[in-house]
Amino acid sequence: MKKKKKLRLKRPFQLILAALLFLLAFSFFQLIKNQFKQENKLVSTQVLNYEDLMLKYARENDIEEYLGLLQAMMMQESGGQGNDPMQSSECEFNTQFEKKPNAISDPKYSIQVGIRYFAKCLEKANVSSLKDEKGIFLALQSYNYGIGYMNYVEQTDKQYTYQNAIDFSEKCKKDYNVSVYGDSKYVYHVLRYYEDTTLVDDWLELYR
């Protein structure tokens, strides 16, 4: 009889212990999941609705610390609306749809492609952290213009400047016989939606 009582006493204790371990593991998972998530009041609800998906692809490309910047980019590109919220249809990684504006009809794919391309821009600009302002500026402008802009910068000023962003746009308009080529102020237009205002303040101080 005594042994049965001991077993009965052990079972509730084991269940409580298991429940506590589960809660601890769940809390740890939520902590890790939310490590890079942040409420950015400068972007729309539509952009924030994609936060989990954006974080997923950012992690796949090892750029999760740039989530806030990616949200600012989406805000500038589309406000989180439409089927191509990252406006990545013309990107080299788009292999499922035509490479023309708004050709992507799957928001999830647009985000996957756009984040992968921005990861490439960061890598080619040798950006090591969010503190590398000139590298961030170069990567952002290259997302808008394409990697060809980096080659142009390498042959001219060796780093991003607002002036060479203007010059590259003018060159491409002549080369391709078009009236508009990209957004020469893309860096500023993105950074105004980035909650840490240091980057946009520094851009304005340099190029206003």
Phi and psi in degrees as a GROMACS rama.xvg file:
@    title "Ramachandran Plot"
@    xaxis  label "Phi"
@    yaxis  label "Psi"
@TYPE xy
-63.8  -39.5509  LYS-2
-63.6451  -40.4533  LYS-3
-63.2187  -40.3071  LYS-4
-62.6213  -40.9019  LYS-5
-62.9405  -40.963  LYS-6
-63.9405  -40.0158  LEU-7
-64.7681  -36.6065  ARG-8
-70.089  -34.2537  LEU-9
-70.2271  -37.0641  LYS-10
-61.024  -49.8019  ARG-11
-59.5589  -38.4447  PRO-12
-62.9956  -42.5328  PHE-13
-64.3696  -39.2055  GLN-14
-65.9746  -41.6462  LEU-15
-64.5811  -42.3829  ILE-16
-62.2982  -43.5301  LEU-17
-62.9772  -40.8744  ALA-18
-64.9011  -41.4734  ALA-19
-65.389  -40.3357  LEU-20
-64.7125  -39.0486  LEU-21
-63.6755  -45.0194  PHE-22
-63.1993  -38.2391  LEU-23
-64.9012  -44.3927  LEU-24
-65.6088  -40.3855  ALA-25
-65.2255  -42.0209  PHE-26
-64.2063  -39.1711  SER-27
-65.6126  -41.3472  PHE-28
-61.6342  -44.303  PHE-29
-64.232  -37.1393  GLN-30
-62.4989  -46.3759  LEU-31
-65.3426  -42.2967  ILE-32
-61.3156  -39.0627  LYS-33
-94.4027  6.4862  ASN-34
-55.4854  -41.6272  GLN-35
-105.326  -1.36896  PHE-36
-79.7532  138.846  LYS-37
-151.406  143.586  GLN-38
-79.2172  108.074  GLU-39
-98.0138  109.934  ASN-40
-77.6135  -4.93339  LYS-41
-91.882  -7.7657  LEU-42
-110.082  161.876  VAL-43
-75.8396  164.851  SER-44
-60.8377  -36.4709  THR-45
-61.4377  -39.1473  GLN-46
-67.2021  -46.0306  VAL-47
-62.1743  -29.0063  LEU-48
-63.2218  -22.1666  ASN-49
-94.2999  6.59114  TYR-50
-56.3744  -47.9844  GLU-51
-62.9168  -41.0161  ASP-52
-67.0971  -41.0875  LEU-53
-65.4638  -39.9165  MET-54
-64.8347  -37.9209  LEU-55
-58.6532  -50.6689  LYS-56
-74.5004  -29.8737  TYR-57
-63.2574  -41.8173  ALA-58
-65.5404  -39.5468  ARG-59
-60.8251  -28.4918  GLU-60
-104.849  11.3648  ASN-61
58.2518  37.2387  ASP-62
-129.949  34.2533  ILE-63
-61.4741  -27.0154  GLU-64
-68.2552  -13.1001  GLU-65
-97.7  15.8266  TYR-66
-55.1747  -46.9905  LEU-67
-60.4881  -36.51  GLY-68
-68.9461  -39.5829  LEU-69
-63.6386  -38.466  LEU-70
-64.8985  -40.5214  GLN-71
-63.7207  -37.3575  ALA-72
-64.0908  -45.5875  MET-73
-63.0817  -37.2396  MET-74
-60.8264  -42.9059  MET-75
-69.2746  -40.2896  GLN-76
-69.6511  -42.3739  GLU-77
-149.949  -9.61638  SER-78
71.2355  11.9116  GLY-79
84.484  9.28533  GLY-80
-102.86  161.803  GLN-81
82.3715  178.26  GLY-82
-88.4341  -9.27293  ASN-83
-127.396  65.3021  ASP-84
-62.5504  -23.4712  PRO-85
-97.552  2.77387  MET-86
47.5449  52.1292  GLN-87
-107.338  15.7183  SER-88
-58.5758  -36.782  SER-89
-87.6153  3.60071  GLU-90
-72.5154  149.448  CYS-91
-62.359  -24.4865  GLU-92
-85.3628  -3.8517  PHE-93
-79.0997  106.264  ASN-94
-115.599  1.62475  THR-95
-107.544  -18.1413  GLN-96
-131.39  168.226  PHE-97
-62.0092  148.326  GLU-98
-90.1414  70.9147  LYS-99
-144.159  158.107  LYS-100
-51.7761  133.434  PRO-101
62.0075  22.0542  ASN-102
-74.175  -31.1606  ALA-103
-67.3948  130.956  ILE-104
-115.138  15.5156  SER-105
-128.433  105.56  ASP-106
-54.043  -39.5524  PRO-107
-61.0898  -42.9915  LYS-108
-68.8784  -38.6511  TYR-109
-58.076  -43.9501  SER-110
-67.6643  -43.1356  ILE-111
-58.9741  -47.1991  GLN-112
-68.4127  -45.6052  VAL-113
-61.9767  -43.193  GLY-114
-69.0663  -38.5774  ILE-115
-62.5535  -39.7016  ARG-116
-69.6233  -39.62  TYR-117
-65.7634  -34.5653  PHE-118
-60.7178  -39.1341  ALA-119
-66.2861  -40.9518  LYS-120
-60.616  -43.3788  CYS-121
-62.2282  -42.5918  LEU-122
-65.0477  -46.2668  GLU-123
-69.2067  -25.7357  LYS-124
-86.0199  1.01736  ALA-125
57.48  38.8029  ASN-126
-78.9508  126.165  VAL-127
-104.733  -21.566  SER-128
-163.682  172.267  SER-129
-68.5043  -11.2816  LEU-130
-80.7065  -13.2659  LYS-131
-83.3466  82.3633  ASP-132
-62.3404  -50.3754  GLU-133
-62.2671  -36.1916  LYS-134
-66.0178  -42.2183  GLY-135
-62.2356  -43.9105  ILE-136
-59.3226  -43.6975  PHE-137
-65.2503  -43.7201  LEU-138
-64.1882  -41.8856  ALA-139
-64.0053  -47.7168  LEU-140
-64.2769  -32.6061  GLN-141
-70.9648  -30.2321  SER-142
-61.7405  -37.4412  TYR-143
-78.465  -44.7747  ASN-144
-88.0265  -29.3543  TYR-145
107.048  163.532  GLY-146
-62.3071  -22.5628  ILE-147
-56.1001  -28.5789  GLY-148
-64.0893  -37.4152  TYR-149
-63.4467  -39.6286  MET-150
-63.5321  -39.3417  ASN-151
-64.3328  -44.0259  TYR-152
-61.4937  -41.4652  VAL-153
-60.9719  -32.3468  GLU-154
-87.2542  -10.1717  GLN-155
-116.664  -91.767  THR-156
-90.004  -8.73206  ASP-157
70.6512  -2.12831  LYS-158
-156.857  163.445  GLN-159
-64.0963  136.577  TYR-160
-140.369  154.414  THR-161
-61.9136  -35.5176  TYR-162
-65.6294  -42.5755  GLN-163
-74.0011  -19.7046  ASN-164
-68.4119  -40.0578  ALA-165
-65.9749  -46.2162  ILE-166
-61.8988  -40.0731  ASP-167
-64.8476  -41.1316  PHE-168
-61.6594  -44.4931  SER-169
-63.3397  -41.4057  GLU-170
-61.1408  -45.6376  LYS-171
-68.102  -34.5258  CYS-172
-61.2961  -39.055  LYS-173
-72.7392  -44.5246  LYS-174
-61.5847  -39.8096  ASP-175
-103.195  3.36194  TYR-176
52.9139  52.7401  ASN-177
-125.602  159.163  VAL-178
-87.6463  -22.2982  SER-179
-135.952  135.47  VAL-180
-137.888  104.776  TYR-181
64.7131  -165.798  GLY-182
-126.954  105.249  ASP-183
-66.2187  -17.5414  SER-184
-104.291  23.222  LYS-185
-58.022  -40.5931  TYR-186
-57.6515  -50.5717  VAL-187
-63.2614  -43.3388  TYR-188
-62.0485  -32.7541  HIS-189
-76.0972  -48.4064  VAL-190
-66.2448  -20.0186  LEU-191
-68.2241  -15.6574  ARG-192
-101.554  4.53166  TYR-193
-92.7996  126.455  TYR-194
-64.7118  -33.736  GLU-195
-78.3034  106.842  ASP-196
-78.8288  -1.16007  THR-197
-57.6861  -44.5885  THR-198
-64.6148  -47.4377  LEU-199
-69.4366  -35.9448  VAL-200
-62.6111  -41.8673  ASP-201
-68.4905  -37.3168  ASP-202
-62.8982  -44.4196  TRP-203
-64.7202  -37.8498  LEU-204
-64.5185  -35.4441  GLU-205
-79.9427  -38.025  LEU-206
-124.758  3.48575  TYR-207
